[in-house]
Amino acid sequence: MEDDYPKDMNSGVLHLIYKRYKKALDILENNEDIKEIHILGGVRAYMDSYNDYQNPLLGELHKAEQIANQLL
């Protein structure tokens, strides 16, 4: 699946966000310790790096960060 991503997904901020969310998914799917989930700051990192503030991804990242805050 990752082979189909654009080149900017293979490095930089988008890659970091992707890696963190992929690891979070693995933790949840394998019933591991949720304290190992480190997704907070993804919205800020995206906004600092891109001026695409209307991207629906931001809304989804924000929802995920709110849920993570409640769980942790």
GROMACS elastic network, one bead per residue, 0.5 to 0.9 nm:
[ bonds ]
;  ai    aj funct       b0    kb
    1     4     6  0.58170   500
    1     5     6  0.75546   500
    2     5     6  0.54636   500
    2     6     6  0.89035   500
    2     9     6  0.85500   500
    2    10     6  0.85124   500
    3     6     6  0.82582   500
    5     8     6  0.79809   500
    5     9     6  0.60556   500
    5    10     6  0.76547   500
    6     9     6  0.56348   500
    6    10     6  0.74350   500
    7    10     6  0.54355   500
    7    11     6  0.74821   500
    8    11     6  0.57715   500
    8    12     6  0.68999   500
    8    13     6  0.85130   500
    8    14     6  0.69080   500
    8    15     6  0.73677   500
    9    12     6  0.72779   500
    9    13     6  0.80718   500
    9    14     6  0.53305   500
    9    16     6  0.85527   500
    9    18     6  0.78121   500
   10    14     6  0.77320   500
   10    15     6  0.53704   500
   10    16     6  0.88023   500
   11    14     6  0.69272   500
   11    16     6  0.73248   500
   12    15     6  0.54551   500
   12    16     6  0.63794   500
   12    17     6  0.88681   500
   13    16     6  0.50452   500
   13    17     6  0.61590   500
   13    18     6  0.84924   500
   13    42     6  0.85317   500
   13    45     6  0.67494   500
   13    46     6  0.66981   500
   13    49     6  0.71490   500
   14    17     6  0.51177   500
   14    18     6  0.60328   500
   14    19     6  0.85502   500
   14    42     6  0.89279   500
   14    45     6  0.87791   500
   14    46     6  0.72889   500
   15    18     6  0.50142   500
   15    19     6  0.60730   500
   15    20     6  0.86081   500
   16    19     6  0.51357   500
   16    20     6  0.62310   500
   16    21     6  0.86727   500
   16    42     6  0.85545   500
   17    20     6  0.52474   500
   17    21     6  0.62436   500
   17    22     6  0.85356   500
   17    39     6  0.73794   500
   17    41     6  0.89403   500
   17    42     6  0.58923   500
   17    43     6  0.89171   500
   17    45     6  0.82996   500
   17    46     6  0.82520   500
   18    21     6  0.52255   500
   18    22     6  0.59664   500
   18    23     6  0.85119   500
   19    22     6  0.50806   500
   19    23     6  0.61097   500
   19    24     6  0.85378   500
   20    23     6  0.51906   500
   20    24     6  0.61531   500
   20    25     6  0.86770   500
   20    37     6  0.76287   500
   20    38     6  0.63246   500
   20    39     6  0.57415   500
   20    42     6  0.87487   500
   21    25     6  0.61264   500
   21    26     6  0.85740   500
   21    37     6  0.82566   500
   21    38     6  0.80957   500
   21    39     6  0.63792   500
   22    25     6  0.51220   500
   22    26     6  0.62790   500
   22    27     6  0.86974   500
   23    26     6  0.50045   500
   23    27     6  0.61746   500
   23    28     6  0.86692   500
   23    36     6  0.88576   500
   23    37     6  0.73161   500
   23    38     6  0.85217   500
   24    27     6  0.50650   500
   24    28     6  0.62482   500
   24    29     6  0.85898   500
   24    34     6  0.79645   500
   24    36     6  0.77672   500
   24    37     6  0.51453   500
   24    38     6  0.72427   500
   24    39     6  0.74921   500
   25    28     6  0.51438   500
   25    29     6  0.60235   500
   25    30     6  0.84861   500
   25    37     6  0.87396   500
   26    29     6  0.51278   500
   26    30     6  0.60335   500
   26    31     6  0.84476   500
   26    32     6  0.83209   500
   27    30     6  0.53125   500
   27    31     6  0.60218   500
   27    33     6  0.69535   500
   27    34     6  0.67242   500
   27    36     6  0.76259   500
   27    37     6  0.72862   500
   28    31     6  0.51618   500
   28    32     6  0.63414   500
   28    33     6  0.81959   500
   28    34     6  0.71049   500
   28    37     6  0.88227   500
   29    32     6  0.78589   500
   31    34     6  0.80445   500
   32    35     6  0.87296   500
   32    36     6  0.81043   500
   33    36     6  0.59260   500
   33    37     6  0.80370   500
   34    37     6  0.54357   500
   34    68     6  0.87709   500
   34    71     6  0.79171   500
   34    72     6  0.74590   500
   35    38     6  0.78849   500
   35    71     6  0.87516   500
   35    72     6  0.65473   500
   37    40     6  0.86210   500
   37    68     6  0.79189   500
   37    72     6  0.89045   500
   38    41     6  0.85713   500
   38    68     6  0.86508   500
   39    42     6  0.60749   500
   39    61     6  0.86587   500
   39    64     6  0.80751   500
   39    65     6  0.66027   500
   39    68     6  0.77037   500
   40    43     6  0.77755   500
   40    44     6  0.87275   500
   40    61     6  0.89764   500
   40    62     6  0.89529   500
   40    64     6  0.86263   500
   40    65     6  0.55933   500
   40    66     6  0.87127   500
   40    68     6  0.76240   500
   40    69     6  0.80550   500
   41    44     6  0.52554   500
   41    45     6  0.60387   500
   41    46     6  0.85695   500
   41    65     6  0.79011   500
   42    45     6  0.50440   500
   42    46     6  0.60746   500
   42    47     6  0.85469   500
   42    58     6  0.86740   500
   42    61     6  0.68003   500
   42    62     6  0.81998   500
   42    65     6  0.80406   500
   43    46     6  0.51957   500
   43    47     6  0.61548   500
   43    48     6  0.85538   500
   43    57     6  0.89059   500
   43    58     6  0.60388   500
   43    59     6  0.85066   500
   43    61     6  0.60100   500
   43    62     6  0.62811   500
   43    65     6  0.82809   500
   44    47     6  0.50901   500
   44    48     6  0.59970   500
   44    49     6  0.85542   500
   45    48     6  0.51581   500
   45    49     6  0.62393   500
   45    50     6  0.86048   500
   46    49     6  0.52277   500
   46    50     6  0.59045   500
   46    51     6  0.85068   500
   46    52     6  0.87062   500
   46    53     6  0.89013   500
   46    58     6  0.78020   500
   47    50     6  0.53735   500
   47    51     6  0.64064   500
   47    52     6  0.75045   500
   47    53     6  0.68013   500
   47    58     6  0.83248   500
   48    51     6  0.76915   500
   50    53     6  0.76373   500
   51    54     6  0.86208   500
   52    55     6  0.57018   500
   53    56     6  0.84034   500
   53    58     6  0.73645   500
   54    57     6  0.85115   500
   54    58     6  0.77051   500
   54    59     6  0.89090   500
   55    58     6  0.58843   500
   55    59     6  0.77706   500
   56    59     6  0.53827   500
   56    60     6  0.67025   500
   56    61     6  0.88218   500
   57    60     6  0.51433   500
   57    61     6  0.60777   500
   57    62     6  0.85212   500
   58    61     6  0.50388   500
   58    62     6  0.60550   500
   58    63     6  0.86305   500
   59    62     6  0.50761   500
   59    63     6  0.62772   500
   59    64     6  0.87113   500
   60    63     6  0.50967   500
   60    64     6  0.62372   500
   60    65     6  0.86182   500
   61    64     6  0.51292   500
   61    65     6  0.61613   500
   61    66     6  0.86695   500
   62    65     6  0.50882   500
   62    66     6  0.62217   500
   62    67     6  0.87122   500
   63    66     6  0.51448   500
   63    67     6  0.63167   500
   63    68     6  0.86463   500
   64    67     6  0.51425   500
   64    68     6  0.61286   500
   64    69     6  0.86028   500
   65    69     6  0.61117   500
   65    70     6  0.86705   500
   66    69     6  0.50851   500
   66    70     6  0.63689   500
   66    71     6  0.87726   500
   67    70     6  0.51195   500
   67    71     6  0.62577   500
   67    72     6  0.86356   500
   68    71     6  0.50849   500
   68    72     6  0.59995   500
   69    72     6  0.52940   500
